[in-house]
């Protein structure tokens, strides 16, 4: 018994790992964006970038979408941070808008916090590529912001990969998709290397919920989406989307909170955000190193 007590005390006295530190910092960011209006979320991102003294540009848009006989005017503004100047180009994106009546913490305040964290730690990195960190607007109403971005960045010979970060703050399993279809052959090589390097619980599938990766897929540009979900939820989400889910016990845990008034930072964890940071950073480093 004494040996077990000593071991427990020793474990408790260990300094936090870098992954724990970054996860805790990212989690502290989320309450500062959750619950805000779309304009408030947009201004929060700009204030954070100014505080970091990181230059950014905006990409305003004003468009009309047609559904059946109804037309809806959609306005918004993407926020883009450019780093590096290499010949090949990477996009890392996270949408910042939230559905009405939801605080939008995990969907997608966590993605915003992760993007800000990556910018903060990598702003002085000697990139071999050019890389755009994109905060996309109006994802929830039809992937509008990412579609606007893609219309201005269609150079296939320059494009290397797009990493979409959506729902990264709850759980302990990396969920990657949609895998296959010919628009992720290159990027998945490096995602799987990151899986092997980090050894995080991992699930990949051809089925993945709608998100901003689809704007890049429509232009046949390499893309993949990355989420962190409760263990087993990747398979549960696939079964739900394919109509194979049966029973309440098989409903994805992460979806019980998403798009509801309960989507607050209290349901998120530093460990999940730390995992997302470590995994995405590893993919980025591998992609960058591939450009000799």
Secondary structure, 3 states (H helix, E strand, C coil): CHHHHHHHHHHHHCCCCHHHHHHHHHHHHHCCCCCCCHHHHHHHHHHHHHHCCCCCEEEEEEEEEEECCEEEEEEEEEEEEEECCCCCEEEEEEECCCCCCCCCHHHHHHHHHHHHHHHHHHCCCCCCCEEEEEEECCCCCCCHHHHHHHHHCCCCCCEEEEEEECCCCCCCEEEEECCCCCCCHHHHHHHHHHHHHHCCCEEECCCCCCCCHHHHHHCCCCEEEEEEECCCHHHHHHHHHCCCCCCHHHCCCHHHCCCCCCCCHHHCCHHHHHHHHHHHHHHHHHHHHCCC
